[in-house]
Amino acid sequence: MAYTITESCVACGLCKEACPVEAISEGDPIYTIDPDKCIDCGACAGECPNDAIVAG
């Protein structure tokens, strides 16, 4: 199951930089993860300073 970004996102961009498959893009107002590209590695969640990225 792909990771998702919650409303706690402050659009800092750290998750986008950490994603090895470029599954994260800027959204309005929060970033979004493309579930078809996400490989469930968790790299983005480890970089998020607000714990805004959750599995599933």
C-alpha distance matrix in Angstrom:
0.0 3.8 6.7 9.3 13.1 15.3 19.0 20.1 19.6 23.1 22.4 23.7 21.9 21.1 17.4 18.3 20.7 18.3 15.6 16.6 15.3 16.6 13.5 15.0 18.0 20.6 20.5 23.2 23.3 20.0 17.8 14.7 11.6 11.3 7.8 9.8 11.1 8.5 8.5 6.8 10.5 11.1 14.4 14.3 13.8 16.7 18.9 18.6 21.9 21.0 17.7 16.3 12.8 10.4 7.0 4.9
3.8 0.0 3.8 6.5 10.1 12.9 16.5 17.6 16.6 19.9 18.9 20.3 18.3 17.7 14.0 14.6 17.2 15.2 12.4 13.9 12.5 13.2 10.0 11.3 14.3 16.9 17.0 19.9 20.1 16.7 14.2 11.2 7.9 8.1 5.2 8.0 8.5 5.6 7.0 5.6 9.1 9.3 12.1 11.3 11.4 14.6 16.2 15.8 19.3 18.5 15.6 13.9 10.3 8.8 6.4 5.5
6.7 3.8 0.0 3.8 7.0 9.8 13.5 14.1 13.2 16.6 15.8 17.1 15.6 14.9 11.2 12.6 15.3 13.3 11.3 13.6 13.0 13.1 10.0 10.1 13.1 15.2 15.4 18.0 17.7 14.1 11.9 9.5 7.0 8.9 7.4 10.7 10.5 7.2 8.8 6.5 8.9 7.5 10.1 8.6 8.2 11.7 13.1 12.2 15.6 14.7 11.9 10.2 6.5 5.5 4.3 5.3
9.3 6.5 3.8 0.0 3.8 6.5 10.0 11.2 10.5 14.0 13.5 15.5 14.5 14.6 11.2 12.5 15.8 14.5 12.8 15.7 14.9 14.1 10.8 9.7 11.8 13.2 12.6 14.8 14.4 10.9 9.4 7.1 6.1 8.7 8.2 12.0 12.2 9.6 12.1 10.2 12.4 10.5 12.4 9.9 9.3 13.1 13.8 11.9 14.9 13.3 11.0 8.3 5.6 5.5 6.4 6.7
13.1 10.1 7.0 3.8 0.0 3.8 6.9 7.9 6.7 10.3 10.1 12.3 11.9 12.4 9.7 11.3 14.6 14.0 13.1 16.5 16.1 14.6 11.8 9.5 10.8 11.2 10.5 12.2 11.3 7.7 6.8 6.1 7.0 10.4 11.1 14.7 14.4 12.1 14.8 13.0 14.4 11.9 12.9 9.6 9.0 12.6 12.4 9.8 12.3 10.5 9.0 5.6 4.5 6.5 9.0 10.0
15.3 12.9 9.8 6.5 3.8 0.0 3.8 5.3 6.1 9.8 10.9 13.4 14.0 14.7 12.6 14.5 17.7 17.2 16.6 20.2 19.9 18.3 15.5 13.1 13.8 13.4 11.9 12.5 11.0 8.1 8.9 8.9 10.5 13.7 14.2 17.9 18.0 15.7 18.2 16.1 17.5 14.7 15.9 12.7 11.2 14.5 14.4 11.1 12.7 9.8 8.7 5.1 6.2 7.5 10.6 11.4
19.0 16.5 13.5 10.0 6.9 3.8 0.0 3.8 5.3 8.2 10.1 13.0 14.5 15.7 14.4 16.1 19.3 19.3 19.2 22.8 22.6 20.5 18.0 15.1 15.0 13.5 11.6 11.1 8.9 7.1 9.5 10.5 13.0 16.2 17.2 20.8 21.0 19.0 21.7 19.7 21.0 18.1 18.9 15.3 14.1 17.0 16.3 12.7 13.3 10.1 10.4 7.0 9.4 11.1 14.3 15.0
20.1 17.6 14.1 11.2 7.9 5.3 3.8 0.0 3.8 6.4 9.2 11.2 13.2 13.8 13.1 15.5 18.1 18.0 18.5 22.3 22.7 20.8 18.7 15.6 15.9 14.4 13.4 13.1 10.6 8.5 10.4 12.2 14.4 17.9 18.9 22.5 22.1 19.7 22.0 19.8 20.4 17.1 17.5 14.1 12.4 14.8 13.8 10.0 9.9 6.5 7.5 5.0 8.5 10.8 14.4 16.0
19.6 16.6 13.2 10.5 6.7 6.1 5.3 3.8 0.0 3.8 5.6 7.8 9.5 10.7 10.0 12.0 14.7 15.1 15.6 19.5 19.9 17.6 15.9 12.5 12.5 10.9 10.4 10.7 8.5 5.7 7.1 9.6 12.0 15.7 17.3 20.7 19.8 17.7 20.3 18.5 18.9 15.8 15.6 11.9 11.2 13.6 11.9 8.4 9.0 6.8 8.2 5.3 7.9 11.1 14.6 16.3
23.1 19.9 16.6 14.0 10.3 9.8 8.2 6.4 3.8 0.0 3.8 5.6 8.5 10.2 10.9 12.5 14.6 15.7 16.9 20.7 21.4 18.8 17.7 14.0 13.3 11.0 10.9 10.7 8.2 6.7 8.4 11.8 14.5 18.1 20.2 23.3 22.1 20.3 22.9 21.4 21.4 18.3 17.4 13.7 13.6 15.2 12.8 9.5 9.2 7.8 10.5 8.5 11.3 14.7 18.1 20.0
22.4 18.9 15.8 13.5 10.1 10.9 10.1 9.2 5.6 3.8 0.0 3.8 5.5 8.3 8.9 9.5 11.8 13.5 14.4 18.1 18.6 15.6 14.9 11.1 10.0 7.5 8.3 9.0 7.4 5.5 6.0 9.7 12.5 15.8 18.4 21.1 19.6 18.3 21.0 20.2 20.1 17.5 16.1 12.5 13.4 15.1 12.3 9.8 10.6 10.2 12.3 10.0 11.6 15.3 18.2 20.0
23.7 20.3 17.1 15.5 12.3 13.4 13.0 11.2 7.8 5.6 3.8 0.0 3.8 5.8 7.9 8.9 10.0 11.9 13.7 17.2 18.4 15.7 15.8 12.2 11.6 9.8 11.6 12.6 11.1 9.2 8.9 12.3 14.4 17.7 20.3 22.8 20.7 19.2 21.5 20.5 19.7 17.1 15.1 11.8 12.9 13.7 10.3 8.6 8.9 9.8 12.2 11.1 12.6 16.3 19.3 21.6
21.9 18.3 15.6 14.5 11.9 14.0 14.5 13.2 9.5 8.5 5.5 3.8 0.0 3.8 5.5 5.3 6.5 8.9 10.4 13.8 14.8 12.1 12.5 9.2 8.9 8.0 10.8 12.8 12.1 9.8 7.9 10.8 12.2 15.2 17.9 20.0 17.6 16.4 18.6 18.2 17.3 15.2 12.9 9.8 11.9 12.9 9.5 8.8 10.5 11.9 13.3 12.0 12.3 16.0 18.3 20.5
21.1 17.7 14.9 14.6 12.4 14.7 15.7 13.8 10.7 10.2 8.3 5.8 3.8 0.0 3.8 5.5 5.3 6.3 8.9 12.2 14.2 12.2 12.9 10.2 11.2 11.2 13.9 16.2 15.2 12.4 10.3 12.6 13.0 16.2 18.3 20.4 17.7 15.9 17.4 16.6 15.1 12.8 10.1 7.5 9.6 9.6 6.1 6.5 8.5 10.8 11.8 11.5 11.4 14.9 17.1 19.8
17.4 14.0 11.2 11.2 9.7 12.6 14.4 13.1 10.0 10.9 8.9 7.9 5.5 3.8 0.0 3.8 5.4 5.0 6.3 10.0 11.5 9.8 9.8 7.3 9.3 10.3 12.7 15.5 14.8 11.4 8.7 9.9 9.7 12.8 14.6 16.8 14.3 12.2 13.9 13.0 11.9 9.7 7.5 4.3 7.1 8.3 5.9 6.1 9.4 10.9 10.7 9.9 8.7 12.0 13.8 16.3
18.3 14.6 12.6 12.5 11.3 14.5 16.1 15.5 12.0 12.5 9.5 8.9 5.3 5.5 3.8 0.0 3.8 5.5 5.4 8.8 9.6 7.0 7.7 5.2 6.7 8.2 11.3 14.5 14.6 11.6 8.3 9.3 9.0 11.4 14.0 15.6 12.7 11.7 13.8 14.0 13.1 11.9 9.6 7.1 10.4 11.7 9.4 9.8 12.9 14.3 14.3 12.9 11.5 14.6 15.9 17.9
20.7 17.2 15.3 15.8 14.6 17.7 19.3 18.1 14.7 14.6 11.8 10.0 6.5 5.3 5.4 3.8 0.0 3.8 5.7 8.1 10.1 8.2 10.2 8.6 10.0 11.4 14.8 17.8 17.7 14.9 11.9 13.1 12.5 14.7 17.0 18.1 14.9 13.8 15.1 15.5 13.7 12.7 9.6 8.2 11.6 11.7 9.1 10.7 13.4 15.7 15.9 15.3 14.0 17.1 18.3 20.6
18.3 15.2 13.3 14.5 14.0 17.2 19.3 18.0 15.1 15.7 13.5 11.9 8.9 6.3 5.0 5.5 3.8 0.0 3.8 6.3 9.1 8.6 10.1 9.2 11.8 13.7 16.6 19.7 19.5 16.2 13.1 13.6 12.3 14.4 16.0 17.2 14.0 12.1 12.7 12.6 10.3 9.3 5.9 5.5 9.0 8.8 7.0 9.5 12.6 14.9 14.4 14.3 12.5 15.0 15.8 18.4
15.6 12.4 11.3 12.8 13.1 16.6 19.2 18.5 15.6 16.9 14.4 13.7 10.4 8.9 6.3 5.4 5.7 3.8 0.0 3.8 5.6 5.4 6.6 6.9 10.1 12.8 15.6 19.0 19.2 15.9 12.3 11.8 9.7 11.2 12.6 13.6 10.2 8.6 9.4 10.1 8.6 8.5 6.2 5.9 9.6 10.5 9.7 11.4 15.0 16.6 15.5 14.8 12.2 14.2 14.4 16.4
16.6 13.9 13.6 15.7 16.5 20.2 22.8 22.3 19.5 20.7 18.1 17.2 13.8 12.2 10.0 8.8 8.1 6.3 3.8 0.0 3.8 5.8 8.0 9.7 12.7 15.8 18.6 22.2 22.7 19.4 15.8 14.9 12.3 12.8 13.9 13.8 10.1 9.2 9.0 10.6 8.7 10.1 8.0 9.1 12.6 12.9 12.6 14.9 18.4 20.2 18.9 18.4 15.6 17.1 16.5 18.4
15.3 12.5 13.0 14.9 16.1 19.9 22.6 22.7 19.9 21.4 18.6 18.4 14.8 14.2 11.5 9.6 10.1 9.1 5.6 3.8 0.0 3.8 5.5 8.4 11.2 14.8 17.3 21.1 21.9 18.9 15.1 13.5 10.7 10.1 11.3 10.6 6.8 7.1 7.7 10.3 9.8 11.6 10.4 10.8 14.2 15.4 15.2 16.8 20.4 21.7 20.3 19.2 16.1 17.4 16.5 17.6
16.6 13.2 13.1 14.1 14.6 18.3 20.5 20.8 17.6 18.8 15.6 15.7 12.1 12.2 9.8 7.0 8.2 8.6 5.4 5.8 3.8 0.0 3.8 5.6 7.7 11.2 14.0 17.7 18.7 16.0 12.2 11.0 8.9 8.9 11.2 11.1 7.6 8.2 10.2 12.3 12.1 12.9 11.4 10.6 14.1 15.7 14.6 15.7 19.2 20.3 19.4 17.8 15.3 17.2 17.0 18.1
13.5 10.0 10.0 10.8 11.8 15.5 18.0 18.7 15.9 17.7 14.9 15.8 12.5 12.9 9.8 7.7 10.2 10.1 6.6 8.0 5.5 3.8 0.0 3.8 6.7 10.4 12.3 16.0 17.0 14.1 10.4 8.3 5.5 5.2 7.6 8.1 5.2 5.5 8.6 10.4 11.2 11.8 11.3 9.9 12.9 15.3 14.7 15.0 18.7 19.1 17.9 15.8 13.1 14.6 14.2 14.8
15.0 11.3 10.1 9.7 9.5 13.1 15.1 15.6 12.5 14.0 11.1 12.2 9.2 10.2 7.3 5.2 8.6 9.2 6.9 9.7 8.4 5.6 3.8 0.0 3.8 7.0 9.2 12.8 13.6 10.6 6.8 5.6 4.5 6.3 9.3 10.9 8.7 8.3 11.5 12.2 12.7 12.1 11.3 8.8 11.6 14.1 12.9 12.6 15.9 16.3 15.6 13.2 11.2 13.5 14.2 15.1
18.0 14.3 13.1 11.8 10.8 13.8 15.0 15.9 12.5 13.3 10.0 11.6 8.9 11.2 9.3 6.7 10.0 11.8 10.1 12.7 11.2 7.7 6.7 3.8 0.0 3.8 6.3 10.0 11.3 9.1 5.7 5.5 6.6 8.0 11.6 13.0 11.3 11.6 15.0 15.8 16.5 15.7 14.7 11.9 14.5 17.0 15.2 14.4 17.3 17.4 17.4 14.7 13.4 16.0 17.1 17.8
20.6 16.9 15.2 13.2 11.2 13.4 13.5 14.4 10.9 11.0 7.5 9.8 8.0 11.2 10.3 8.2 11.4 13.7 12.8 15.8 14.8 11.2 10.4 7.0 3.8 0.0 3.7 6.9 8.1 6.7 4.5 6.4 9.0 11.0 14.5 16.3 14.9 15.0 18.4 18.8 19.4 18.0 16.9 13.6 15.8 18.2 15.9 14.4 16.7 16.5 17.2 14.3 14.1 17.1 18.9 19.6
20.5 17.0 15.4 12.6 10.5 11.9 11.6 13.4 10.4 10.9 8.3 11.6 10.8 13.9 12.7 11.3 14.8 16.6 15.6 18.6 17.3 14.0 12.3 9.2 6.3 3.7 0.0 3.8 5.5 5.0 4.5 5.9 9.4 11.3 14.5 16.6 16.1 16.2 19.8 19.9 21.1 19.5 19.0 15.5 17.1 19.9 17.9 15.8 17.8 16.8 17.5 14.1 14.2 16.9 18.8 19.1
23.2 19.9 18.0 14.8 12.2 12.5 11.1 13.1 10.7 10.7 9.0 12.6 12.8 16.2 15.5 14.5 17.8 19.7 19.0 22.2 21.1 17.7 16.0 12.8 10.0 6.9 3.8 0.0 3.0 5.2 7.1 9.0 12.7 14.6 17.6 19.9 19.7 19.6 23.2 23.1 24.3 22.4 22.0 18.4 19.4 22.2 20.1 17.6 18.9 17.5 18.6 15.1 16.1 18.7 21.0 21.1
23.3 20.1 17.7 14.4 11.3 11.0 8.9 10.6 8.5 8.2 7.4 11.1 12.1 15.2 14.8 14.6 17.7 19.5 19.2 22.7 21.9 18.7 17.0 13.6 11.3 8.1 5.5 3.0 0.0 3.8 7.0 9.5 13.3 15.8 18.5 21.2 20.9 20.3 23.7 23.1 24.1 21.9 21.5 17.7 18.3 21.0 18.8 16.0 16.9 15.1 16.6 13.3 14.8 17.6 20.3 20.8
20.0 16.7 14.1 10.9 7.7 8.1 7.1 8.5 5.7 6.7 5.5 9.2 9.8 12.4 11.4 11.6 14.9 16.2 15.9 19.4 18.9 16.0 14.1 10.6 9.1 6.7 5.0 5.2 3.8 0.0 3.8 6.5 10.1 13.2 15.6 18.5 18.0 17.0 20.2 19.4 20.4 18.0 17.8 14.0 14.5 17.3 15.5 12.6 14.1 12.4 13.4 10.0 11.1 14.0 16.7 17.5
17.8 14.2 11.9 9.4 6.8 8.9 9.5 10.4 7.1 8.4 6.0 8.9 7.9 10.3 8.7 8.3 11.9 13.1 12.3 15.8 15.1 12.2 10.4 6.8 5.7 4.5 4.5 7.1 7.0 3.8 0.0 3.8 7.0 10.1 12.9 15.5 14.6 13.7 16.9 16.5 17.3 15.4 14.9 11.3 12.6 15.4 13.6 11.4 13.7 12.9 13.2 10.1 10.0 12.9 15.1 16.0
14.7 11.2 9.5 7.1 6.1 8.9 10.5 12.2 9.6 11.8 9.7 12.3 10.8 12.6 9.9 9.3 13.1 13.6 11.8 14.9 13.5 11.0 8.3 5.6 5.5 6.4 5.9 9.0 9.5 6.5 3.8 0.0 3.8 6.6 9.2 12.0 11.5 10.8 14.4 14.2 15.7 14.3 14.5 11.3 12.6 15.9 14.8 13.1 15.9 14.9 14.3 11.0 9.8 11.9 13.2 13.5
11.6 7.9 7.0 6.1 7.0 10.5 13.0 14.4 12.0 14.5 12.5 14.4 12.2 13.0 9.7 9.0 12.5 12.3 9.7 12.3 10.7 8.9 5.5 4.5 6.6 9.0 9.4 12.7 13.3 10.1 7.0 3.8 0.0 3.8 6.0 8.8 8.1 7.0 10.6 10.7 12.5 11.8 12.4 9.8 11.4 14.7 14.3 13.3 16.7 16.1 14.7 11.9 9.5 10.9 11.2 11.4
11.3 8.1 8.9 8.7 10.4 13.7 16.2 17.9 15.7 18.1 15.8 17.7 15.2 16.2 12.8 11.4 14.7 14.4 11.2 12.8 10.1 8.9 5.2 6.3 8.0 11.0 11.3 14.6 15.8 13.2 10.1 6.6 3.8 0.0 3.8 5.5 5.5 6.2 10.0 11.1 13.4 13.7 14.5 12.6 14.5 17.7 17.5 16.9 20.4 19.9 18.3 15.6 12.9 13.6 13.1 12.4
7.8 5.2 7.4 8.2 11.1 14.2 17.2 18.9 17.3 20.2 18.4 20.3 17.9 18.3 14.6 14.0 17.0 16.0 12.6 13.9 11.3 11.2 7.6 9.3 11.6 14.5 14.5 17.6 18.5 15.6 12.9 9.2 6.0 3.8 0.0 3.8 5.5 5.1 8.3 9.1 12.2 12.9 14.6 13.3 14.5 17.8 18.4 17.9 21.5 20.8 18.6 16.1 13.0 12.6 11.1 9.7
9.8 8.0 10.7 12.0 14.7 17.9 20.8 22.5 20.7 23.3 21.1 22.8 20.0 20.4 16.8 15.6 18.1 17.2 13.6 13.8 10.6 11.1 8.1 10.9 13.0 16.3 16.6 19.9 21.2 18.5 15.5 12.0 8.8 5.5 3.8 0.0 3.8 5.8 8.3 10.5 13.3 14.9 16.3 15.6 17.3 20.2 20.8 20.8 24.5 24.1 22.0 19.7 16.4 16.1 14.3 12.9
11.1 8.5 10.5 12.2 14.4 18.0 21.0 22.1 19.8 22.1 19.6 20.7 17.6 17.7 14.3 12.7 14.9 14.0 10.2 10.1 6.8 7.6 5.2 8.7 11.3 14.9 16.1 19.7 20.9 18.0 14.6 11.5 8.1 5.5 5.5 3.8 0.0 3.8 6.4 9.2 11.2 13.0 13.6 13.2 15.5 18.0 18.4 18.8 22.6 22.8 20.9 18.9 15.6 15.9 14.3 13.9
8.5 5.6 7.2 9.6 12.1 15.7 19.0 19.7 17.7 20.3 18.3 19.2 16.4 15.9 12.2 11.7 13.8 12.1 8.6 9.2 7.1 8.2 5.5 8.3 11.6 15.0 16.2 19.6 20.3 17.0 13.7 10.8 7.0 6.2 5.1 5.8 3.8 0.0 3.8 5.6 7.8 9.3 10.5 10.2 12.1 14.7 15.5 16.0 19.8 19.9 17.7 16.0 12.5 12.5 10.8 11.0
8.5 7.0 8.8 12.1 14.8 18.2 21.7 22.0 20.3 22.9 21.0 21.5 18.6 17.4 13.9 13.8 15.1 12.7 9.4 9.0 7.7 10.2 8.6 11.5 15.0 18.4 19.8 23.2 23.7 20.2 16.9 14.4 10.6 10.0 8.3 8.3 6.4 3.8 0.0 3.8 5.6 8.4 9.9 11.0 12.6 14.5 16.0 17.1 20.9 21.4 18.8 17.8 14.1 13.6 11.2 11.8
6.8 5.6 6.5 10.2 13.0 16.1 19.7 19.8 18.5 21.4 20.2 20.5 18.2 16.6 13.0 14.0 15.5 12.6 10.1 10.6 10.3 12.3 10.4 12.2 15.8 18.8 19.9 23.1 23.1 19.4 16.5 14.2 10.7 11.1 9.1 10.5 9.2 5.6 3.8 0.0 3.8 5.6 8.4 9.4 10.0 12.0 14.1 15.0 18.6 18.8 15.9 15.3 11.5 10.4 7.9 9.0
10.5 9.1 8.9 12.4 14.4 17.5 21.0 20.4 18.9 21.4 20.1 19.7 17.3 15.1 11.9 13.1 13.7 10.3 8.6 8.7 9.8 12.1 11.2 12.7 16.5 19.4 21.1 24.3 24.1 20.4 17.3 15.7 12.5 13.4 12.2 13.3 11.2 7.8 5.6 3.8 0.0 3.8 5.6 8.0 8.9 9.8 12.0 13.8 17.3 18.3 15.5 15.7 12.1 11.7 9.9 12.1
11.1 9.3 7.5 10.5 11.9 14.7 18.1 17.1 15.8 18.3 17.5 17.1 15.2 12.8 9.7 11.9 12.7 9.3 8.5 10.1 11.6 12.9 11.8 12.1 15.7 18.0 19.5 22.4 21.9 18.0 15.4 14.3 11.8 13.7 12.9 14.9 13.0 9.3 8.4 5.6 3.8 0.0 3.8 5.4 5.2 6.4 9.0 10.3 13.7 14.6 11.8 12.2 8.8 8.8 8.0 11.0
14.4 12.1 10.1 12.4 12.9 15.9 18.9 17.5 15.6 17.4 16.1 15.1 12.9 10.1 7.5 9.6 9.6 5.9 6.2 8.0 10.4 11.4 11.3 11.3 14.7 16.9 19.0 22.0 21.5 17.8 14.9 14.5 12.4 14.5 14.6 16.3 13.6 10.5 9.9 8.4 5.6 3.8 0.0 3.8 5.6 5.3 6.7 9.1 12.5 14.2 12.2 12.9 10.1 11.3 11.4 14.4
14.3 11.3 8.6 9.9 9.6 12.7 15.3 14.1 11.9 13.7 12.5 11.8 9.8 7.5 4.3 7.1 8.2 5.5 5.9 9.1 10.8 10.6 9.9 8.8 11.9 13.6 15.5 18.4 17.7 14.0 11.3 11.3 9.8 12.6 13.3 15.6 13.2 10.2 11.0 9.4 8.0 5.4 3.8 0.0 3.8 5.4 5.3 6.4 10.1 11.4 9.8 9.7 7.2 9.5 10.5 13.4
13.8 11.4 8.2 9.3 9.0 11.2 14.1 12.4 11.2 13.6 13.4 12.9 11.9 9.6 7.1 10.4 11.6 9.0 9.6 12.6 14.2 14.1 12.9 11.6 14.5 15.8 17.1 19.4 18.3 14.5 12.6 12.6 11.4 14.5 14.5 17.3 15.5 12.1 12.6 10.0 8.9 5.2 5.6 3.8 0.0 3.8 5.4 5.3 8.7 9.3 6.8 7.6 5.1 6.9 8.5 11.9
16.7 14.6 11.7 13.1 12.6 14.5 17.0 14.8 13.6 15.2 15.1 13.7 12.9 9.6 8.3 11.7 11.7 8.8 10.5 12.9 15.4 15.7 15.3 14.1 17.0 18.2 19.9 22.2 21.0 17.3 15.4 15.9 14.7 17.7 17.8 20.2 18.0 14.7 14.5 12.0 9.8 6.4 5.3 5.4 3.8 0.0 3.8 5.8 8.2 10.2 8.2 10.2 8.6 10.2 11.6 15.2
18.9 16.2 13.1 13.8 12.4 14.4 16.3 13.8 11.9 12.8 12.3 10.3 9.5 6.1 5.9 9.4 9.1 7.0 9.7 12.6 15.2 14.6 14.7 12.9 15.2 15.9 17.9 20.1 18.8 15.5 13.6 14.8 14.3 17.5 18.4 20.8 18.4 15.5 16.0 14.1 12.0 9.0 6.7 5.3 5.4 3.8 0.0 3.8 6.3 9.0 8.5 10.0 9.3 12.0 13.9 17.3
18.6 15.8 12.2 11.9 9.8 11.1 12.7 10.0 8.4 9.5 9.8 8.6 8.8 6.5 6.1 9.8 10.7 9.5 11.4 14.9 16.8 15.7 15.0 12.6 14.4 14.4 15.8 17.6 16.0 12.6 11.4 13.1 13.3 16.9 17.9 20.8 18.8 16.0 17.1 15.0 13.8 10.3 9.1 6.4 5.3 5.8 3.8 0.0 3.8 5.5 5.5 6.5 6.9 10.1 12.9 16.1
21.9 19.3 15.6 14.9 12.3 12.7 13.3 9.9 9.0 9.2 10.6 8.9 10.5 8.5 9.4 12.9 13.4 12.6 15.0 18.4 20.4 19.2 18.7 15.9 17.3 16.7 17.8 18.9 16.9 14.1 13.7 15.9 16.7 20.4 21.5 24.5 22.6 19.8 20.9 18.6 17.3 13.7 12.5 10.1 8.7 8.2 6.3 3.8 0.0 3.8 5.8 7.8 9.6 12.6 15.8 19.0
21.0 18.5 14.7 13.3 10.5 9.8 10.1 6.5 6.8 7.8 10.2 9.8 11.9 10.8 10.9 14.3 15.7 14.9 16.6 20.2 21.7 20.3 19.1 16.3 17.4 16.5 16.8 17.5 15.1 12.4 12.9 14.9 16.1 19.9 20.8 24.1 22.8 19.9 21.4 18.8 18.3 14.6 14.2 11.4 9.3 10.2 9.0 5.5 3.8 0.0 3.8 5.2 8.2 11.0 14.6 17.4
17.7 15.6 11.9 11.0 9.0 8.7 10.4 7.5 8.2 10.5 12.3 12.2 13.3 11.8 10.7 14.3 15.9 14.4 15.5 18.9 20.3 19.4 17.9 15.6 17.4 17.2 17.5 18.6 16.6 13.4 13.2 14.3 14.7 18.3 18.6 22.0 20.9 17.7 18.8 15.9 15.5 11.8 12.2 9.8 6.8 8.2 8.5 5.5 5.8 3.8 0.0 3.8 5.6 7.6 11.0 14.1
16.3 13.9 10.2 8.3 5.6 5.1 7.0 5.0 5.3 8.5 10.0 11.1 12.0 11.5 9.9 12.9 15.3 14.3 14.8 18.4 19.2 17.8 15.8 13.2 14.7 14.3 14.1 15.1 13.3 10.0 10.1 11.0 11.9 15.6 16.1 19.7 18.9 16.0 17.8 15.3 15.7 12.2 12.9 9.7 7.6 10.2 10.0 6.5 7.8 5.2 3.8 0.0 3.8 6.5 10.3 12.6
12.8 10.3 6.5 5.6 4.5 6.2 9.4 8.5 7.9 11.3 11.6 12.6 12.3 11.4 8.7 11.5 14.0 12.5 12.2 15.6 16.1 15.3 13.1 11.2 13.4 14.1 14.2 16.1 14.8 11.1 10.0 9.8 9.5 12.9 13.0 16.4 15.6 12.5 14.1 11.5 12.1 8.8 10.1 7.2 5.1 8.6 9.3 6.9 9.6 8.2 5.6 3.8 0.0 3.8 7.0 9.6
10.4 8.8 5.5 5.5 6.5 7.5 11.1 10.8 11.1 14.7 15.3 16.3 16.0 14.9 12.0 14.6 17.1 15.0 14.2 17.1 17.4 17.2 14.6 13.5 16.0 17.1 16.9 18.7 17.6 14.0 12.9 11.9 10.9 13.6 12.6 16.1 15.9 12.5 13.6 10.4 11.7 8.8 11.3 9.5 6.9 10.2 12.0 10.1 12.6 11.0 7.6 6.5 3.8 0.0 3.8 6.5
7.0 6.4 4.3 6.4 9.0 10.6 14.3 14.4 14.6 18.1 18.2 19.3 18.3 17.1 13.8 15.9 18.3 15.8 14.4 16.5 16.5 17.0 14.2 14.2 17.1 18.9 18.8 21.0 20.3 16.7 15.1 13.2 11.2 13.1 11.1 14.3 14.3 10.8 11.2 7.9 9.9 8.0 11.4 10.5 8.5 11.6 13.9 12.9 15.8 14.6 11.0 10.3 7.0 3.8 0.0 3.7
4.9 5.5 5.3 6.7 10.0 11.4 15.0 16.0 16.3 20.0 20.0 21.6 20.5 19.8 16.3 17.9 20.6 18.4 16.4 18.4 17.6 18.1 14.8 15.1 17.8 19.6 19.1 21.1 20.8 17.5 16.0 13.5 11.4 12.4 9.7 12.9 13.9 11.0 11.8 9.0 12.1 11.0 14.4 13.4 11.9 15.2 17.3 16.1 19.0 17.4 14.1 12.6 9.6 6.5 3.7 0.0
